[in-house]
Amino acid sequence: MLTLFPELKPNAQHRIAVDPPHELYVEECGNPEGIPVLVVHGGPGGGCEDFHRRFFDAERFRIILMDQRGAGRSTPLAELEGNSTDKLVEDMETVRSFLGVDKWLLFGGSWGSTLSLVYAQLHPDRVSGLVLRGIFLCRPQDIHWFYQEGASRVFPDYWLDFEAPIPMDERGDMVSAYYKRLTSANELEQIQAAKAWSVW
């Protein structure tokens, strides 16, 4: 059975202002002189978790966790304005420069695998390697399979719960239907949609 490395606490925590109103949460763990690795979390909105520190040997690696714009401990939470792939790549470069890292290993999961690949294509000279898991490429066909038709047949019971908050006449475009509710002025509707989206 595979196990994670022992629990550890951050050596340093940073708040880095980027484009207003965004401020990033960044933490460093492990060996400050070790091999730099950036944990690129999945999404949307989740942020890094304490167990993400435990994927790497703290004696060998300088483990960097960054909550992306609008996610985790970055503020403001769930902010969509100015939140795009290009801006997230810029944020990664801002963090790299702020921390004085020349090259780093990218460790990305799900959406983080996509973001890691985009970053590596745009800044190949800044990447020492890629470790990608739970790869999700965000191509139109991937989004359609996951949020419209495909995964619904693999997990039909969970799909029913995902569909439940959406009226029948809007189920032909689940992403748009959820976007409408997640950006609604009705806070209760937002919370219900966010919960159903997150569970799915």
Beta strands, then each sheet from edge to edge (+ up, - down):
strand 1: 12-17
strand 2: 23-30
strand 3: 35-40
strand 4: 61-67
strand 5: 104-109
strand 6: 127-133
sheet 1: 1+ 2- 4+ 3+ 5+ 6+
end
